[in-house]
């Protein structure tokens, strides 16, 4: 019984977050309330657990590849 409020809070957070992860055609990425892909501080797209290469966004893949190439030099 002591953990019931915590469980309720976690459940509410999960249900409010899940639709934004699955919204639109960016299913493999974390998206904001407008459906735009969330990017990290270095400009890379933030993937969700549902990301697969088949669901990959072209721009995000290009940015990732260019970043990897720059670090190899």
MODELLER restraints for C-alpha pairs under 7 A, 6 or more apart:
rsr = mdl.restraints
at = mdl.atoms
rsr.add(forms.Gaussian(group=physical.xy_distance, feature=features.Distance(at['CA:20:A'], at['CA:31:A']), mean=5.70, stdev=0.5))
rsr.add(forms.Gaussian(group=physical.xy_distance, feature=features.Distance(at['CA:20:A'], at['CA:32:A']), mean=6.34, stdev=0.5))
rsr.add(forms.Gaussian(group=physical.xy_distance, feature=features.Distance(at['CA:20:A'], at['CA:33:A']), mean=6.32, stdev=0.5))
rsr.add(forms.Gaussian(group=physical.xy_distance, feature=features.Distance(at['CA:21:A'], at['CA:27:A']), mean=6.69, stdev=0.5))
rsr.add(forms.Gaussian(group=physical.xy_distance, feature=features.Distance(at['CA:21:A'], at['CA:29:A']), mean=6.53, stdev=0.5))
rsr.add(forms.Gaussian(group=physical.xy_distance, feature=features.Distance(at['CA:21:A'], at['CA:30:A']), mean=4.86, stdev=0.5))
rsr.add(forms.Gaussian(group=physical.xy_distance, feature=features.Distance(at['CA:21:A'], at['CA:31:A']), mean=5.65, stdev=0.5))
rsr.add(forms.Gaussian(group=physical.xy_distance, feature=features.Distance(at['CA:23:A'], at['CA:35:A']), mean=6.27, stdev=0.5))
rsr.add(forms.Gaussian(group=physical.xy_distance, feature=features.Distance(at['CA:24:A'], at['CA:35:A']), mean=6.42, stdev=0.5))
rsr.add(forms.Gaussian(group=physical.xy_distance, feature=features.Distance(at['CA:27:A'], at['CA:50:A']), mean=6.93, stdev=0.5))
rsr.add(forms.Gaussian(group=physical.xy_distance, feature=features.Distance(at['CA:27:A'], at['CA:55:A']), mean=7.00, stdev=0.5))
rsr.add(forms.Gaussian(group=physical.xy_distance, feature=features.Distance(at['CA:28:A'], at['CA:47:A']), mean=5.93, stdev=0.5))
rsr.add(forms.Gaussian(group=physical.xy_distance, feature=features.Distance(at['CA:28:A'], at['CA:48:A']), mean=5.40, stdev=0.5))
rsr.add(forms.Gaussian(group=physical.xy_distance, feature=features.Distance(at['CA:28:A'], at['CA:50:A']), mean=4.98, stdev=0.5))
rsr.add(forms.Gaussian(group=physical.xy_distance, feature=features.Distance(at['CA:28:A'], at['CA:51:A']), mean=3.74, stdev=0.5))
rsr.add(forms.Gaussian(group=physical.xy_distance, feature=features.Distance(at['CA:28:A'], at['CA:52:A']), mean=6.58, stdev=0.5))
rsr.add(forms.Gaussian(group=physical.xy_distance, feature=features.Distance(at['CA:28:A'], at['CA:55:A']), mean=5.84, stdev=0.5))
rsr.add(forms.Gaussian(group=physical.xy_distance, feature=features.Distance(at['CA:28:A'], at['CA:56:A']), mean=6.64, stdev=0.5))
rsr.add(forms.Gaussian(group=physical.xy_distance, feature=features.Distance(at['CA:29:A'], at['CA:37:A']), mean=6.27, stdev=0.5))
rsr.add(forms.Gaussian(group=physical.xy_distance, feature=features.Distance(at['CA:29:A'], at['CA:46:A']), mean=5.80, stdev=0.5))
rsr.add(forms.Gaussian(group=physical.xy_distance, feature=features.Distance(at['CA:29:A'], at['CA:47:A']), mean=4.21, stdev=0.5))
rsr.add(forms.Gaussian(group=physical.xy_distance, feature=features.Distance(at['CA:29:A'], at['CA:48:A']), mean=4.77, stdev=0.5))
rsr.add(forms.Gaussian(group=physical.xy_distance, feature=features.Distance(at['CA:29:A'], at['CA:51:A']), mean=6.43, stdev=0.5))
rsr.add(forms.Gaussian(group=physical.xy_distance, feature=features.Distance(at['CA:30:A'], at['CA:37:A']), mean=5.92, stdev=0.5))
rsr.add(forms.Gaussian(group=physical.xy_distance, feature=features.Distance(at['CA:30:A'], at['CA:38:A']), mean=5.68, stdev=0.5))
rsr.add(forms.Gaussian(group=physical.xy_distance, feature=features.Distance(at['CA:30:A'], at['CA:46:A']), mean=5.70, stdev=0.5))
rsr.add(forms.Gaussian(group=physical.xy_distance, feature=features.Distance(at['CA:30:A'], at['CA:47:A']), mean=5.81, stdev=0.5))
rsr.add(forms.Gaussian(group=physical.xy_distance, feature=features.Distance(at['CA:30:A'], at['CA:48:A']), mean=5.51, stdev=0.5))
rsr.add(forms.Gaussian(group=physical.xy_distance, feature=features.Distance(at['CA:31:A'], at['CA:37:A']), mean=4.33, stdev=0.5))
rsr.add(forms.Gaussian(group=physical.xy_distance, feature=features.Distance(at['CA:31:A'], at['CA:38:A']), mean=5.12, stdev=0.5))
rsr.add(forms.Gaussian(group=physical.xy_distance, feature=features.Distance(at['CA:32:A'], at['CA:38:A']), mean=6.14, stdev=0.5))
rsr.add(forms.Gaussian(group=physical.xy_distance, feature=features.Distance(at['CA:37:A'], at['CA:45:A']), mean=6.47, stdev=0.5))
rsr.add(forms.Gaussian(group=physical.xy_distance, feature=features.Distance(at['CA:38:A'], at['CA:45:A']), mean=5.94, stdev=0.5))
rsr.add(forms.Gaussian(group=physical.xy_distance, feature=features.Distance(at['CA:38:A'], at['CA:46:A']), mean=5.78, stdev=0.5))
rsr.add(forms.Gaussian(group=physical.xy_distance, feature=features.Distance(at['CA:39:A'], at['CA:45:A']), mean=4.35, stdev=0.5))
rsr.add(forms.Gaussian(group=physical.xy_distance, feature=features.Distance(at['CA:39:A'], at['CA:46:A']), mean=5.53, stdev=0.5))
rsr.add(forms.Gaussian(group=physical.xy_distance, feature=features.Distance(at['CA:40:A'], at['CA:46:A']), mean=6.36, stdev=0.5))
rsr.add(forms.Gaussian(group=physical.xy_distance, feature=features.Distance(at['CA:44:A'], at['CA:60:A']), mean=6.70, stdev=0.5))
rsr.add(forms.Gaussian(group=physical.xy_distance, feature=features.Distance(at['CA:44:A'], at['CA:63:A']), mean=6.65, stdev=0.5))
rsr.add(forms.Gaussian(group=physical.xy_distance, feature=features.Distance(at['CA:44:A'], at['CA:64:A']), mean=6.45, stdev=0.5))
rsr.add(forms.Gaussian(group=physical.xy_distance, feature=features.Distance(at['CA:45:A'], at['CA:60:A']), mean=5.74, stdev=0.5))
